[in-house]
Amino acid sequence: MPVEFIKEFIGKECTVTLFNEIGGIRGIIIDVSENWIKLEEKKRIRLINGDMIRDIYVNK
């Protein structure tokens, strides 16, 4: 997934769906660097490889 598109979602609560998972990961995107996304969940920070992302939904 192109990093330019993901940078638009920094600071927004999103649900990220990966190719190898049934459910999504919900949190706030706090940084995008090269091919990695840093996502803040309730009690942890998660680093996600951009090649593994299937969808990103912006939660309203």
C-alpha atoms as an extended CHARMM CRD file, in Angstrom:
* protein
*
        60  EXT
         1         1  MET       CA              0.0000000000        0.0000000000        0.0000000000  PROA      1               0.0000000000
         2         2  PRO       CA              1.4640000000        3.4100000000       -0.9370000000  PROA      2               0.0000000000
         3         3  VAL       CA              2.7000000000        5.3870000000        2.0810000000  PROA      3               0.0000000000
         4         4  GLU       CA              1.4170000000        8.6820000000        0.6220000000  PROA      4               0.0000000000
         5         5  PHE       CA             -2.1860000000        7.5200000000        1.0610000000  PROA      5               0.0000000000
         6         6  ILE       CA             -1.6400000000        6.2550000000        4.5990000000  PROA      6               0.0000000000
         7         7  LYS       CA             -0.0960000000        9.5640000000        5.7330000000  PROA      7               0.0000000000
         8         8  GLU       CA             -3.5290000000       11.1700000000        5.2660000000  PROA      8               0.0000000000
         9         9  PHE       CA             -4.8020000000        9.0320000000        8.1620000000  PROA      9               0.0000000000
        10        10  ILE       CA             -2.1940000000       10.0510000000       10.7590000000  PROA      10              0.0000000000
        11        11  GLY       CA             -3.9720000000       11.0860000000       13.9560000000  PROA      11              0.0000000000
        12        12  LYS       CA             -7.2570000000        9.4370000000       12.9780000000  PROA      12              0.0000000000
        13        13  GLU       CA             -8.8510000000        6.3680000000       14.5060000000  PROA      13              0.0000000000
        14        14  CYS       CA             -8.8130000000        3.6120000000       11.9060000000  PROA      14              0.0000000000
        15        15  THR       CA             -9.4120000000       -0.0790000000       11.4990000000  PROA      15              0.0000000000
        16        16  VAL       CA             -6.5950000000       -1.8120000000        9.6260000000  PROA      16              0.0000000000
        17        17  THR       CA             -7.3430000000       -5.1960000000        8.0840000000  PROA      17              0.0000000000
        18        18  LEU       CA             -4.4200000000       -7.4770000000        7.2770000000  PROA      18              0.0000000000
        19        19  PHE       CA             -4.2620000000      -10.2300000000        4.6810000000  PROA      19              0.0000000000
        20        20  ASN       CA             -3.6560000000      -12.9450000000        7.2840000000  PROA      20              0.0000000000
        21        21  GLU       CA             -6.3010000000      -11.8610000000        9.8540000000  PROA      21              0.0000000000
        22        22  ILE       CA            -10.0760000000      -12.1770000000        9.9000000000  PROA      22              0.0000000000
        23        23  GLY       CA            -10.7480000000       -9.1840000000       12.1630000000  PROA      23              0.0000000000
        24        24  GLY       CA             -9.2110000000       -5.7500000000       12.0050000000  PROA      24              0.0000000000
        25        25  ILE       CA             -6.7980000000       -3.8540000000       14.2060000000  PROA      25              0.0000000000
        26        26  ARG       CA             -8.4120000000       -0.7240000000       15.6450000000  PROA      26              0.0000000000
        27        27  GLY       CA             -6.3620000000        2.2370000000       16.7720000000  PROA      27              0.0000000000
        28        28  ILE       CA             -4.8670000000        5.6210000000       15.9110000000  PROA      28              0.0000000000
        29        29  ILE       CA             -2.1840000000        5.8220000000       13.2550000000  PROA      29              0.0000000000
        30        30  ILE       CA              0.6240000000        7.8300000000       14.8440000000  PROA      30              0.0000000000
        31        31  ASP       CA              3.4330000000        7.4910000000       12.2760000000  PROA      31              0.0000000000
        32        32  VAL       CA              4.2510000000        6.1640000000        8.8160000000  PROA      32              0.0000000000
        33        33  SER       CA              7.8490000000        5.5140000000        7.8590000000  PROA      33              0.0000000000
        34        34  GLU       CA              9.0400000000        3.7860000000        4.6990000000  PROA      34              0.0000000000
        35        35  ASN       CA              6.8760000000        0.6490000000        4.5920000000  PROA      35              0.0000000000
        36        36  TRP       CA              5.8810000000        0.5540000000        8.2820000000  PROA      36              0.0000000000
        37        37  ILE       CA              2.8750000000        1.9540000000       10.1120000000  PROA      37              0.0000000000
        38        38  LYS       CA              2.8910000000        2.7270000000       13.8400000000  PROA      38              0.0000000000
        39        39  LEU       CA             -0.5700000000        2.2510000000       15.3260000000  PROA      39              0.0000000000
        40        40  GLU       CA             -1.5760000000        3.0320000000       18.9120000000  PROA      40              0.0000000000
        41        41  GLU       CA             -4.0910000000        0.6010000000       20.3680000000  PROA      41              0.0000000000
        42        42  LYS       CA             -5.6140000000        0.9010000000       23.8520000000  PROA      42              0.0000000000
        43        43  LYS       CA             -2.5780000000       -0.2090000000       25.8610000000  PROA      43              0.0000000000
        44        44  ARG       CA              0.1330000000       -0.8590000000       23.2830000000  PROA      44              0.0000000000
        45        45  ILE       CA              1.9050000000        0.3890000000       20.1850000000  PROA      45              0.0000000000
        46        46  ARG       CA              1.8990000000       -1.8500000000       17.1410000000  PROA      46              0.0000000000
        47        47  LEU       CA              4.1760000000       -1.7530000000       14.0780000000  PROA      47              0.0000000000
        48        48  ILE       CA              2.5450000000       -3.0650000000       10.9210000000  PROA      48              0.0000000000
        49        49  ASN       CA              4.2920000000       -3.9360000000        7.6710000000  PROA      49              0.0000000000
        50        50  GLY       CA              2.5880000000       -2.0310000000        4.8430000000  PROA      50              0.0000000000
        51        51  ASP       CA              2.7950000000       -5.0550000000        2.5360000000  PROA      51              0.0000000000
        52        52  MET       CA              0.4480000000       -6.9670000000        4.8510000000  PROA      52              0.0000000000
        53        53  ILE       CA             -2.4000000000       -4.4050000000        4.7610000000  PROA      53              0.0000000000
        54        54  ARG       CA             -5.5550000000       -5.2820000000        2.8650000000  PROA      54              0.0000000000
        55        55  ASP       CA             -7.8130000000       -2.3600000000        3.9110000000  PROA      55              0.0000000000
        56        56  ILE       CA             -7.8540000000        0.7440000000        6.0840000000  PROA      56              0.0000000000
        57        57  TYR       CA            -11.1760000000        2.1330000000        7.2920000000  PROA      57              0.0000000000
        58        58  VAL       CA            -11.4530000000        5.5370000000        8.9480000000  PROA      58              0.0000000000
        59        59  ASN       CA            -13.7800000000        5.2720000000       11.9630000000  PROA      59              0.0000000000
        60        60  LYS       CA            -16.2230000000        8.1300000000       12.4440000000  PROA      60              0.0000000000
